[in-house]
Amino acid sequence: MKSLQGLPRLISASVGTPGKARNLPADVQCIQYLFNLIIPKLGFPLPENGRCDGQLVQCISQYQFRHLKYAHPDGVIDPTGRTFNSLIEEALKVPVQAFPTTRIPTFLNAFGNNNADAVQATVNVYLNQVRAVIEAERRNRQLMMQSTCDGGMTLNDADFQNAAKQLGNGISVNVVKAFATVESGGRSGFGPAKLPIIAFEGHQFRKYTKHIYDQAHPLLSYPYKRKAGPQWQTNNKDQVKAWETMETAFALDQEAALMSASWGMFQIMGFNFASAGFKTVFELVAALKVNTGNQLKAYLNFCSNSTALMSAMKSKDFTAMARAYNGDDFGNYDVLMKQAYDAYEGKK
């Protein structure tokens, strides 16, 4: 469960089948309380006494068999395992309450303190922390899908002239214009919803999420076979679909999703945030969502940080430009760049 990442552990060690689990009393008590929270589904309440007995092991095993469809339940709950995550998910569905009324009195522990309330309070605080994380993730997704564009969605000739001057080295303004044309059509860095033009790259998402979504989300996470393959075409058939794809990926892993898309008029890849002049990919995306002026600045920073690209732009070596900007598998990018450049030269 992604929302649990970054939170302190609720239980410190495994609970369940003796011999397989450590069964520290406080951990056992947490699990007993979690089961009692979701008791309407499970039947009889468990004594919250910190002792792992046959009733608790049976309860865990039945939960694994019925709810998680384990063919061979092991009756063990690990601190970061699937059974624990599922218990938390179920407990989050229970209406928020201070303490449940249906609970068995606890035993006096070794120190003679009745610690049931303390353990329950710990679990309740933990559940509230998870709720807060989930709500923050929801708000972040909502913010990601909202336009923050200030209206500056195009660049004029003066913008391109100034860009060429900033790059220096005798780089032609028409080379800069050619990049804009090939990457986004050169008309705008924004789509119809006033959100930056994006293209989602599933093989990058696969890389940054360490392949964990390959099976559950094969359209979002797949190995690279060729440029703009069938999954890419599906994900990016238009900007509405591209942003739907982004929203789905963002819900799974916010940073990886942003790193795995190209952004704006110059289609800067998220993972190039540092070369584009930003501390994080979140800062890159926030800036590129505002206007094409910020998109142009990111492009200029990216160019300036690549000696190979600057050299190729100066000498108008379109093949070297294509390789430096788009990697070795640049397809016919060099041809398109030269065509766009020649077209602008013809307008002189």
C-alpha positions, 0 to 999 in steps of 0.5 A: 500500500503506497500510502504507508511508505514513509510512515513509521511502522505500526508493528515492529515484527511479524505476528502469527503462527508461533515458530514463524513469527516473533509475536511481540506483545504490543505487535500482537495487540495491534493486530488483535485490535485491527481485526476487532475494528473490522469485526462485522466481517469476521465474526467473534471479537478477539481478546486484545491481550497481546498473546498469539493463540490458536484463535488469532492464528486461525483468524489470520489464516482465514483472512488470508484464505477468504479475503486475499485468496491465498491457496496456502495461508501461512497465518503470519502478518509481516510489518510491510507484507500484503496481509498487513497492508490489506488489514490497514485498507479494511480498517480505513473503511471503518468510520472514525471513532475513538475506541470501539465499544465491542472489545474484550478486556485486556490482560495485565501485562508483565508490568501490571499496567492495563495498556489496551487504551494505549495500544488502541490509541497508537493504532488510531493515530496510525490510521489517521496518519494514513488517512492524512497521507491519502488525502494529501495524495488526492489533493496532489492529484487534483492540483496536478490536473488543474491548469495554472497557466497564466495565459502565456501559451505561445512564443513570438519572434522576439522570444526566439531571437532572445533565446538564440542570443542567450545561447550565443556561440553563433547559434541560429534562431532558426535552429531554436525554432526548428526544435520547437516545430519538431517537438510540438508543432511550434505553435504552443506549449499547451494543449486544449485544457491549458495544460502543457503538452506531454507525452508519457513514456511507459518504459521510463515509468517502468525504470523509475518504478523498478518494474513493479507495475509491469503486470498490473499496469502493462500499458503504463509500465513496459519494456522499450522495443521501439520508438512510439510503439503500440502502448505509446500510441494508446497512451498519447493518442491525444492530449486528453488521453495523455493527461488521463495516462499521467493521472493514472500513473501519478496515483501510483507513483507521483515522482516516477510519473512526472519523470517519465513524461516529456513536457511543454513546447520543447518536450523536456523529459522530466528526468532532465529536471536538473539539467533544465535548472530545477532542484526537483521534477516537481519544481520543473513541472510546476514551472512548465505549467505556468507559461511557455516562457518558463518552458523556453528557459528550461530548454535553454538551460538544458541546451547550455548544460550539453556541450555536445548539443551546443556544438551540434547546434552551432555547426548545424549538424542535425544528426548530432543534434538529434542524438544529443537531444533525443538519444541514440534511437532518434528515428528520423528526428534529424531529417525533420529538424533539417526540414524545419530549419530549411523552411525557416531559412526560406522565409528570410 
